[in-house]
Amino acid sequence: MKLTSRIRIARQNAGLSQQELSERIGVTRGAVANWESDSEVTPTVEHMIRLAILTGVSFEWLATGRGAGNDDQESPHLVAAPEEFARDSDERSLLQLFREAPKQQRPLILDVVEVHARKRRA
């Protein structure tokens, strides 16, 4: 399976439109459309990490098609992001709470964190 298909499957299984995913990653909707098409445009590693976290698939599966979450698994779209994404106990706690949150509440949680991050940067 090609990267373009894995990106589209991950996004669709997470219940996100191209526009919603683009807003959460911080790119244009056209960029997401290009990632899902047969164009030569691919996401950066940073964007792929964020995409994996937002859609709940493993980075390895998203990037390579191998590992947990490949076609041989029963639920490829339900694989959680690896613990290595957390740098300290606070990030681990936040990641765990995010994973436990109902899928429909996750965008709200992301919005709250993004608002606070923007305030801190200002």
N, CA, C and O atoms as a GROMACS GRO file, in nm:
protein
  488
    1MET      N    1   0.084  -0.118   0.000
    1MET     CA    2   0.000   0.000   0.000
    1MET      C    3   0.089   0.124   0.000
    1MET      O    4   0.187   0.131   0.074
    2LYS      N    5   0.055   0.220  -0.082
    2LYS     CA    6   0.134   0.343  -0.095
    2LYS      C    7   0.108   0.439   0.021
    2LYS      O    8   0.004   0.432   0.088
    3LEU      N    9   0.206   0.528   0.043
    3LEU     CA   10   0.193   0.630   0.147
    3LEU      C   11   0.065   0.711   0.129
    3LEU      O   12  -0.004   0.742   0.226
    4THR      N   13   0.034   0.745   0.005
    4THR     CA   14  -0.086   0.825  -0.022
    4THR      C   15  -0.211   0.757   0.032
    4THR      O   16  -0.299   0.822   0.090
    5SER      N   17  -0.220   0.626   0.014
    5SER     CA   18  -0.336   0.550   0.062
    5SER      C   19  -0.337   0.542   0.214
    5SER      O   20  -0.443   0.553   0.275
    6ARG      N   21  -0.220   0.522   0.275
    6ARG     CA   22  -0.215   0.514   0.422
    6ARG      C   23  -0.258   0.646   0.486
    6ARG      O   24  -0.328   0.646   0.587
    7ILE      N   25  -0.216   0.757   0.426
    7ILE     CA   26  -0.256   0.888   0.479
    7ILE      C   27  -0.408   0.904   0.469
    7ILE      O   28  -0.472   0.944   0.565
    8ARG      N   29  -0.464   0.872   0.354
    8ARG     CA   30  -0.608   0.885   0.334
    8ARG      C   31  -0.685   0.794   0.428
    8ARG      O   32  -0.784   0.836   0.488
    9ILE      N   33  -0.641   0.669   0.443
    9ILE     CA   34  -0.708   0.574   0.532
    9ILE      C   35  -0.703   0.624   0.676
    9ILE      O   36  -0.804   0.621   0.747
   10ALA      N   37  -0.586   0.669   0.720
   10ALA     CA   38  -0.572   0.718   0.857
   10ALA      C   39  -0.665   0.836   0.882
   10ALA      O   40  -0.732   0.843   0.984
   11ARG      N   41  -0.669   0.930   0.787
   11ARG     CA   42  -0.754   1.048   0.802
   11ARG      C   43  -0.902   1.010   0.806
   11ARG      O   44  -0.976   1.055   0.893
   12GLN      N   45  -0.944   0.927   0.712
   12GLN     CA   46  -1.084   0.887   0.705
   12GLN      C   47  -1.127   0.808   0.828
   12GLN      O   48  -1.236   0.830   0.880
   13ASN      N   49  -1.042   0.717   0.874
   13ASN     CA   50  -1.076   0.638   0.991
   13ASN      C   51  -1.081   0.722   1.118
   13ASN      O   52  -1.149   0.686   1.214
   14ALA      N   53  -1.010   0.834   1.118
   14ALA     CA   54  -1.016   0.926   1.232
   14ALA      C   55  -1.137   1.019   1.222
   14ALA      O   56  -1.164   1.097   1.314
   15GLY      N   57  -1.210   1.010   1.112
   15GLY     CA   58  -1.329   1.092   1.095
   15GLY      C   59  -1.299   1.238   1.065
   15GLY      O   60  -1.379   1.326   1.098
   16LEU      N   61  -1.185   1.264   1.002
   16LEU     CA   62  -1.144   1.402   0.973
   16LEU      C   63  -1.154   1.430   0.823
   16LEU      O   64  -1.122   1.344   0.741
   17SER      N   65  -1.197   1.550   0.790
   17SER     CA   66  -1.193   1.594   0.650
   17SER      C   67  -1.051   1.642   0.621
   17SER      O   68  -0.971   1.661   0.713
   18GLN      N   69  -1.020   1.661   0.494
   18GLN     CA   70  -0.889   1.715   0.460
   18GLN      C   71  -0.870   1.852   0.524
   18GLN      O   72  -0.762   1.885   0.571
   19GLN      N   73  -0.976   1.933   0.525
   19GLN     CA   74  -0.969   2.066   0.584
   19GLN      C   75  -0.940   2.059   0.734
   19GLN      O   76  -0.855   2.132   0.785
   20GLU      N   77  -1.012   1.970   0.806
   20GLU     CA   78  -0.991   1.957   0.950
   20GLU      C   79  -0.849   1.911   0.982
   20GLU      O   80  -0.784   1.964   1.071
   21LEU      N   81  -0.802   1.812   0.907
   21LEU     CA   82  -0.666   1.763   0.930
   21LEU      C   83  -0.564   1.872   0.901
   21LEU      O   84  -0.468   1.889   0.976
   22SER      N   85  -0.584   1.945   0.793
   22SER     CA   86  -0.488   2.050   0.757
   22SER      C   87  -0.480   2.157   0.865
   22SER      O   88  -0.371   2.205   0.897
   23GLU      N   89  -0.594   2.194   0.922
   23GLU     CA   90  -0.595   2.296   1.028
   23GLU      C   91  -0.522   2.248   1.152
   23GLU      O   92  -0.452   2.326   1.217
   24ARG      N   93  -0.538   2.122   1.186
   24ARG     CA   94  -0.474   2.069   1.307
   24ARG      C   95  -0.323   2.049   1.289
   24ARG      O   96  -0.247   2.061   1.385
   25ILE      N   97  -0.282   2.019   1.167
   25ILE     CA   98  -0.139   2.000   1.140
   25ILE      C   99  -0.070   2.134   1.116
   25ILE      O  100   0.048   2.150   1.145
   26GLY      N  101  -0.146   2.230   1.061
   26GLY     CA  102  -0.089   2.361   1.032
   26GLY      C  103  -0.041   2.375   0.888
   26GLY      O  104   0.057   2.445   0.861
   27VAL      N  105  -0.111   2.308   0.797
   27VAL     CA  106  -0.080   2.318   0.654
   27VAL      C  107  -0.209   2.354   0.580
   27VAL      O  108  -0.316   2.362   0.641
   28THR      N  109  -0.200   2.374   0.451
   28THR     CA  110  -0.319   2.403   0.372
   28THR      C  111  -0.394   2.274   0.340
   28THR      O  112  -0.337   2.165   0.346
   29ARG      N  113  -0.522   2.288   0.305
   29ARG     CA  114  -0.600   2.172   0.264
   29ARG      C  115  -0.539   2.114   0.136
   29ARG      O  116  -0.540   1.992   0.116
   30GLY      N  117  -0.486   2.200   0.051
   30GLY     CA  118  -0.421   2.154  -0.071
   30GLY      C  119  -0.301   2.065  -0.044
   30GLY      O  120  -0.275   1.971  -0.119
   31ALA      N  121  -0.227   2.094   0.064
   31ALA     CA  122  -0.112   2.010   0.099
   31ALA      C  123  -0.160   1.870   0.134
   31ALA      O  124  -0.102   1.771   0.088
   32VAL      N  125  -0.265   1.861   0.215
   32VAL     CA  126  -0.319   1.729   0.251
   32VAL      C  127  -0.369   1.658   0.125
   32VAL      O  128  -0.346   1.538   0.108
   33ALA      N  129  -0.438   1.730   0.038
   33ALA     CA  130  -0.486   1.670  -0.087
   33ALA      C  131  -0.369   1.617  -0.170
   33ALA      O  132  -0.379   1.509  -0.228
   34ASN      N  133  -0.260   1.692  -0.175
   34ASN     CA  134  -0.141   1.646  -0.249
   34ASN      C  135  -0.082   1.522  -0.185
   34ASN      O  136  -0.040   1.430  -0.256
   35TRP      N  137  -0.078   1.517  -0.052
   35TRP     CA  138  -0.024   1.399   0.017
   35TRP      C  139  -0.105   1.275  -0.017
   35TRP      O  140  -0.051   1.165  -0.025
   36GLU      N  141  -0.236   1.292  -0.039
   36GLU     CA  142  -0.326   1.180  -0.065
   36GLU      C  143  -0.337   1.148  -0.214
   36GLU      O  144  -0.402   1.050  -0.252
   37SER      N  145  -0.277   1.229  -0.298
   37SER     CA  146  -0.285   1.206  -0.443
   37SER      C  147  -0.154   1.142  -0.490
   37SER      O  148  -0.062   1.119  -0.411
   38ASP      N  149  -0.147   1.115  -0.617
   38ASP     CA  150  -0.026   1.054  -0.672
   38ASP      C  151   0.080   1.157  -0.710
   38ASP      O  152   0.167   1.128  -0.791
   39SER      N  153   0.072   1.276  -0.651
   39SER     CA  154   0.175   1.378  -0.677
   39SER      C  155   0.303   1.336  -0.606
   39SER      O  156   0.303   1.243  -0.525
   40GLU      N  157   0.409   1.404  -0.635
   40GLU     CA  158   0.539   1.375  -0.573
   40GLU      C  159   0.555   1.443  -0.438
   40GLU      O  160   0.659   1.431  -0.374
   41VAL      N  161   0.452   1.515  -0.393
   41VAL     CA  162   0.458   1.590  -0.268
   41VAL      C  163   0.431   1.496  -0.151
   41VAL      O  164   0.330   1.425  -0.149
   42THR      N  165   0.523   1.494  -0.054
   42THR     CA  166   0.504   1.413   0.067
   42THR      C  167   0.519   1.501   0.190
   42THR      O  168   0.587   1.604   0.185
   43PRO      N  169   0.457   1.461   0.301
   43PRO     CA  170   0.469   1.542   0.423
   43PRO      C  171   0.609   1.532   0.482
   43PRO      O  172   0.681   1.434   0.461
   44THR      N  173   0.647   1.636   0.557
   44THR     CA  174   0.773   1.631   0.631
   44THR      C  175   0.760   1.530   0.744
   44THR      O  176   0.650   1.487   0.776
   45VAL      N  177   0.871   1.493   0.803
   45VAL     CA  178   0.868   1.400   0.916
   45VAL      C  179   0.786   1.459   1.030
   45VAL      O  180   0.708   1.388   1.094
   46GLU      N  181   0.802   1.588   1.055
   46GLU     CA  182   0.726   1.653   1.162
   46GLU      C  183   0.576   1.646   1.135
   46GLU      O  184   0.497   1.620   1.226
   47HIS      N  185   0.537   1.668   1.010
   47HIS     CA  186   0.395   1.660   0.976
   47HIS      C  187   0.345   1.516   0.987
   47HIS      O  188   0.231   1.494   1.027
   48MET      N  189   0.429   1.419   0.950
   48MET     CA  190   0.387   1.279   0.961
   48MET      C  191   0.371   1.238   1.107
   48MET      O  192   0.280   1.162   1.140
   49ILE      N  193   0.458   1.287   1.195
   49ILE     CA  194   0.444   1.257   1.338
   49ILE      C  195   0.311   1.312   1.388
   49ILE      O  196   0.236   1.241   1.456
   50ARG      N  197   0.283   1.436   1.355
   50ARG     CA  198   0.157   1.498   1.399
   50ARG      C  199   0.037   1.425   1.339
   50ARG      O  200  -0.063   1.404   1.407
   51LEU      N  201   0.047   1.387   1.212
   51LEU     CA  202  -0.060   1.314   1.146
   51LEU      C  203  -0.085   1.180   1.216
   51LEU      O  204  -0.200   1.142   1.238
   52ALA      N  205   0.022   1.110   1.251
   52ALA     CA  206   0.008   0.982   1.321
   52ALA      C  207  -0.061   1.001   1.456
   52ALA      O  208  -0.150   0.925   1.492
   53ILE      N  209  -0.020   1.102   1.530
   53ILE     CA  210  -0.080   1.128   1.661
   53ILE      C  211  -0.226   1.165   1.646
   53ILE      O  212  -0.311   1.112   1.717
   54LEU      N  213  -0.256   1.256   1.555
   54LEU     CA  214  -0.394   1.304   1.537
   54LEU      C  215  -0.488   1.194   1.491
   54LEU      O  216  -0.606   1.195   1.527
   55THR      N  217  -0.438   1.102   1.411
   55THR     CA  218  -0.526   0.997   1.357
   55THR      C  219  -0.519   0.867   1.436
   55THR      O  220  -0.598   0.776   1.411
   56GLY      N  221  -0.426   0.857   1.532
   56GLY     CA  222  -0.419   0.739   1.616
   56GLY      C  223  -0.354   0.618   1.552
   56GLY      O  224  -0.379   0.505   1.594
   57VAL      N  225  -0.271   0.639   1.450
   57VAL     CA  226  -0.199   0.527   1.390
   57VAL      C  227  -0.054   0.534   1.430
   57VAL      O  228  -0.006   0.639   1.475
   58SER      N  229   0.017   0.424   1.416
   58SER     CA  230   0.159   0.427   1.451
   58SER      C  231   0.237   0.499   1.341
   58SER      O  232   0.203   0.490   1.223
   59PHE      N  233   0.342   0.570   1.382
   59PHE     CA  234   0.426   0.639   1.286
   59PHE      C  235   0.489   0.539   1.189
   59PHE      O  236   0.497   0.565   1.069
   60GLU      N  237   0.534   0.426   1.241
   60GLU     CA  238   0.598   0.325   1.156
   60GLU      C  239   0.504   0.280   1.044
   60GLU      O  240   0.544   0.273   0.928
   61TRP      N  241   0.379   0.249   1.080
   61TRP     CA  242   0.284   0.206   0.978
   61TRP      C  243   0.258   0.317   0.877
   61TRP      O  244   0.256   0.293   0.757
   62LEU      N  245   0.238   0.438   0.927
   62LEU     CA  246   0.210   0.550   0.837
   62LEU      C  247   0.325   0.573   0.740
   62LEU      O  248   0.303   0.591   0.620
   63ALA      N  249   0.448   0.573   0.791
   63ALA     CA  250   0.565   0.604   0.709
   63ALA      C  251   0.605   0.491   0.616
   63ALA      O  252   0.648   0.515   0.503
   64THR      N  253   0.593   0.366   0.663
   64THR     CA  254   0.648   0.254   0.586
   64THR      C  255   0.547   0.148   0.545
   64THR      O  256   0.572   0.071   0.452
   65GLY      N  257   0.434   0.143   0.614
   65GLY     CA  258   0.338   0.036   0.588
   65GLY      C  259   0.370  -0.091   0.665
   65GLY      O  260   0.298  -0.190   0.653
   66ARG      N  261   0.478  -0.088   0.744
   66ARG     CA  262   0.518  -0.206   0.822
   66ARG      C  263   0.482  -0.185   0.969
   66ARG      O  264   0.446  -0.075   1.010
   67GLY      N  265   0.494  -0.292   1.045
   67GLY     CA  266   0.470  -0.282   1.188
   67GLY      C  267   0.323  -0.287   1.223
   67GLY      O  268   0.238  -0.313   1.137
   68ALA      N  269   0.294  -0.262   1.349
   68ALA     CA  270   0.155  -0.262   1.395
   68ALA      C  271   0.077  -0.161   1.314
   68ALA      O  272   0.120  -0.047   1.294
   69GLY      N  273  -0.037  -0.206   1.267
   69GLY     CA  274  -0.118  -0.116   1.187
   69GLY      C  275  -0.108  -0.140   1.039
   69GLY      O  276  -0.159  -0.061   0.959
   70ASN      N  277  -0.039  -0.250   0.998
   70ASN     CA  278  -0.035  -0.278   0.855
   70ASN      C  279  -0.157  -0.359   0.814
   70ASN      O  280  -0.244  -0.385   0.897
   71ASP      N  281  -0.165  -0.398   0.688
   71ASP     CA  282  -0.284  -0.467   0.638
   71ASP      C  283  -0.312  -0.599   0.706
   71ASP      O  284  -0.425  -0.648   0.699
   72ASP      N  285  -0.213  -0.659   0.771
   72ASP     CA  286  -0.233  -0.788   0.836
   72ASP      C  287  -0.301  -0.774   0.972
   72ASP      O  288  -0.344  -0.874   1.030
   73GLN      N  289  -0.312  -0.653   1.023
   73GLN     CA  290  -0.373  -0.630   1.153
   73GLN      C  291  -0.524  -0.616   1.136
   73GLN      O  292  -0.571  -0.572   1.031
   74GLU      N  293  -0.599  -0.653   1.239
   74GLU     CA  294  -0.744  -0.641   1.233
   74GLU      C  295  -0.789  -0.496   1.233
   74GLU      O  296  -0.883  -0.461   1.162
   75SER      N  297  -0.724  -0.410   1.311
   75SER     CA  298  -0.766  -0.270   1.322
   75SER      C  299  -0.647  -0.177   1.304
   75SER      O  300  -0.597  -0.122   1.402
   76PRO      N  301  -0.600  -0.157   1.182
   76PRO     CA  302  -0.481  -0.075   1.163
   76PRO      C  303  -0.498   0.068   1.210
   76PRO      O  304  -0.399   0.133   1.246
   77HIS      N  305  -0.619   0.119   1.209
   77HIS     CA  306  -0.642   0.258   1.244
   77HIS      C  307  -0.654   0.281   1.394
   77HIS      O  308  -0.668   0.395   1.437
   78LEU      N  309  -0.647   0.177   1.473
   78LEU     CA  310  -0.662   0.192   1.618
   78LEU      C  311  -0.531   0.184   1.693
   78LEU      O  312  -0.531   0.183   1.816
   79VAL      N  313  -0.420   0.178   1.623
   79VAL     CA  314  -0.289   0.168   1.687
   79VAL      C  315  -0.252   0.303   1.746
   79VAL      O  316  -0.258   0.404   1.678
   80ALA      N  317  -0.213   0.304   1.874
   80ALA     CA  318  -0.179   0.430   1.940
   80ALA      C  319  -0.038   0.474   1.904
   80ALA      O  320   0.046   0.393   1.866
   81ALA      N  321  -0.013   0.603   1.917
   81ALA     CA  322   0.121   0.657   1.893
   81ALA      C  323   0.215   0.604   2.000
   81ALA      O  324   0.174   0.587   2.114
   82PRO      N  325   0.341   0.577   1.966
   82PRO     CA  326   0.436   0.522   2.062
   82PRO      C  327   0.466   0.617   2.177
   82PRO      O  328   0.456   0.739   2.163
   83GLU      N  329   0.501   0.561   2.290
   83GLU     CA  330   0.534   0.639   2.409
   83GLU      C  331   0.652   0.733   2.386
   83GLU      O  332   0.664   0.834   2.455
   84GLU      N  333   0.740   0.700   2.290
   84GLU     CA  334   0.859   0.782   2.269
   84GLU      C  335   0.827   0.926   2.234
   84GLU      O  336   0.915   1.012   2.242
   85PHE      N  337   0.704   0.955   2.195
   85PHE     CA  338   0.667   1.092   2.163
   85PHE      C  339   0.665   1.179   2.287
   85PHE      O  340   0.676   1.301   2.276
   86ALA      N  341   0.651   1.120   2.404
   86ALA     CA  342   0.647   1.196   2.529
   86ALA      C  343   0.788   1.216   2.581
   86ALA      O  344   0.864   1.120   2.594
   87ARG      N  345   0.824   1.340   2.612
   87ARG     CA  346   0.959   1.372   2.658
   87ARG      C  347   0.971   1.372   2.810
   87ARG      O  348   1.082   1.359   2.862
   88ASP      N  349   0.860   1.385   2.881
   88ASP     CA  350   0.865   1.386   3.027
   88ASP      C  351   0.732   1.335   3.082
   88ASP      O  352   0.642   1.299   3.006
   89SER      N  353   0.720   1.332   3.214
   89SER     CA  354   0.600   1.275   3.276
   89SER      C  355   0.475   1.357   3.245
   89SER      O  356   0.366   1.301   3.232
   90ASP      N  357   0.488   1.489   3.232
   90ASP     CA  358   0.372   1.572   3.198
   90ASP      C  359   0.320   1.538   3.058
   90ASP      O  360   0.200   1.524   3.038
   91GLU      N  361   0.412   1.524   2.963
   91GLU     CA  362   0.370   1.488   2.827
   91GLU      C  363   0.311   1.348   2.823
   91GLU      O  364   0.215   1.324   2.750
   92ARG      N  365   0.368   1.256   2.901
   92ARG     CA  366   0.312   1.120   2.906
   92ARG      C  367   0.170   1.124   2.960
   92ARG      O  368   0.081   1.056   2.908
   93SER      N  369   0.148   1.203   3.066
   93SER     CA  370   0.014   1.214   3.123
   93SER      C  371  -0.084   1.273   3.022
   93SER      O  372  -0.194   1.223   3.004
   94LEU      N  373  -0.042   1.380   2.955
   94LEU     CA  374  -0.127   1.444   2.855
   94LEU      C  375  -0.160   1.347   2.742
   94LEU      O  376  -0.274   1.339   2.697
   95LEU      N  377  -0.060   1.274   2.695
   95LEU     CA  378  -0.080   1.177   2.588
   95LEU      C  379  -0.176   1.066   2.632
   95LEU      O  380  -0.264   1.026   2.556
   96GLN      N  381  -0.158   1.017   2.753
   96GLN     CA  382  -0.246   0.911   2.803
   96GLN      C  383  -0.390   0.960   2.815
   96GLN      O  384  -0.483   0.890   2.776
   97LEU      N  385  -0.408   1.080   2.870
   97LEU     CA  386  -0.543   1.136   2.882
   97LEU      C  387  -0.606   1.159   2.745
   97LEU      O  388  -0.725   1.135   2.726
   98PHE      N  389  -0.526   1.206   2.650
   98PHE     CA  390  -0.577   1.227   2.515
   98PHE      C  391  -0.621   1.094   2.454
   98PHE      O  392  -0.727   1.087   2.391
   99ARG      N  393  -0.542   0.990   2.472
   99ARG     CA  394  -0.576   0.859   2.417
   99ARG      C  395  -0.704   0.804   2.478
   99ARG      O  396  -0.780   0.734   2.412
  100GLU      N  397  -0.728   0.835   2.605
  100GLU     CA  398  -0.846   0.784   2.674
  100GLU      C  399  -0.972   0.865   2.642
  100GLU      O  400  -1.083   0.819   2.667
  101ALA      N  401  -0.955   0.985   2.588
  101ALA     CA  402  -1.070   1.072   2.558
  101ALA      C  403  -1.150   1.015   2.441
  101ALA      O  404  -1.093   0.957   2.349
  102PRO      N  405  -1.281   1.033   2.445
  102PRO     CA  406  -1.362   0.991   2.330
  102PRO      C  407  -1.316   1.066   2.204
  102PRO      O  408  -1.279   1.183   2.211
  103LYS      N  409  -1.320   0.998   2.092
  103LYS     CA  410  -1.270   1.054   1.967
  103LYS      C  411  -1.334   1.189   1.934
  103LYS      O  412  -1.266   1.279   1.883
  104GLN      N  413  -1.462   1.205   1.962
  104GLN     CA  414  -1.529   1.331   1.928
  104GLN      C  415  -1.484   1.447   2.017
  104GLN      O  416  -1.506   1.562   1.981
  105GLN      N  417  -1.421   1.419   2.132
  105GLN     CA  418  -1.372   1.526   2.220
  105GLN      C  419  -1.226   1.564   2.190
  105GLN      O  420  -1.180   1.668   2.237
  106ARG      N  421  -1.156   1.484   2.114
  106ARG     CA  422  -1.014   1.510   2.088
  106ARG      C  423  -0.989   1.644   2.018
  106ARG      O  424  -0.895   1.714   2.056
  107PRO      N  425  -1.070   1.682   1.918
  107PRO     CA  426  -1.045   1.814   1.856
  107PRO      C  427  -1.055   1.929   1.957
  107PRO      O  428  -0.978   2.025   1.949
  108LEU      N  429  -1.149   1.920   2.050
  108LEU     CA  430  -1.163   2.024   2.152
  108LEU      C  431  -1.039   2.028   2.241
  108LEU      O  432  -0.990   2.136   2.274
  109ILE      N  433  -0.989   1.912   2.279
  109ILE     CA  434  -0.869   1.906   2.363
  109ILE      C  435  -0.751   1.969   2.289
  109ILE      O  436  -0.676   2.047   2.347
  110LEU      N  437  -0.736   1.936   2.162
  110LEU     CA  438  -0.627   1.994   2.082
  110LEU      C  439  -0.642   2.146   2.072
  110LEU      O  440  -0.543   2.219   2.081
  111ASP      N  441  -0.765   2.192   2.053
  111ASP     CA  442  -0.788   2.337   2.044
  111ASP      C  443  -0.748   2.407   2.173
  111ASP      O  444  -0.686   2.514   2.168
  112VAL      N  445  -0.782   2.350   2.288
  112VAL     CA  446  -0.748   2.410   2.417
  112VAL      C  447  -0.596   2.419   2.432
  112VAL      O  448  -0.543   2.523   2.472
  113VAL      N  449  -0.527   2.312   2.402
  113VAL     CA  450  -0.381   2.310   2.413
  113VAL      C  451  -0.319   2.412   2.317
  113VAL      O  452  -0.225   2.484   2.354
  114GLU      N  453  -0.370   2.419   2.194
  114GLU     CA  454  -0.317   2.514   2.096
  114GLU      C  455  -0.338   2.658   2.140
  114GLU      O  456  -0.250   2.741   2.120
  115VAL      N  457  -0.454   2.690   2.198
  115VAL     CA  458  -0.481   2.826   2.245
  115VAL      C  459  -0.381   2.864   2.354
  115VAL      O  460  -0.325   2.973   2.351
  116HIS      N  461  -0.359   2.775   2.448
  116HIS     CA  462  -0.263   2.803   2.556
  116HIS      C  463  -0.120   2.815   2.503
  116HIS      O  464  -0.043   2.898   2.551
  117ALA      N  465  -0.086   2.734   2.406
  117ALA     CA  466   0.049   2.741   2.348
  117ALA      C  467   0.069   2.875   2.276
  117ALA      O  468   0.175   2.936   2.286
  118ARG      N  469  -0.033   2.919   2.203
  118ARG     CA  470  -0.024   3.048   2.133
  118ARG      C  471  -0.010   3.164   2.232
  118ARG      O  472   0.066   3.257   2.208
  119LYS      N  473  -0.084   3.157   2.343
  119LYS     CA  474  -0.076   3.262   2.445
  119LYS      C  475   0.065   3.270   2.503
  119LYS      O  476   0.118   3.378   2.527
  120ARG      N  477   0.125   3.154   2.524
  120ARG     CA  478   0.259   3.150   2.582
  120ARG      C  479   0.363   3.208   2.487
  120ARG      O  480   0.458   3.272   2.530
  121ARG      N  481   0.344   3.184   2.357
  121ARG     CA  482   0.438   3.234   2.256
  121ARG      C  483   0.425   3.384   2.234
  121ARG      O  484   0.520   3.450   2.191
  122ALA      N  485   0.307   3.437   2.262
  122ALA     CA  486   0.282   3.580   2.234
  122ALA      C  487   0.350   3.672   2.334
  122ALA      O  488   0.338   3.794   2.324
   0.00000   0.00000   0.00000
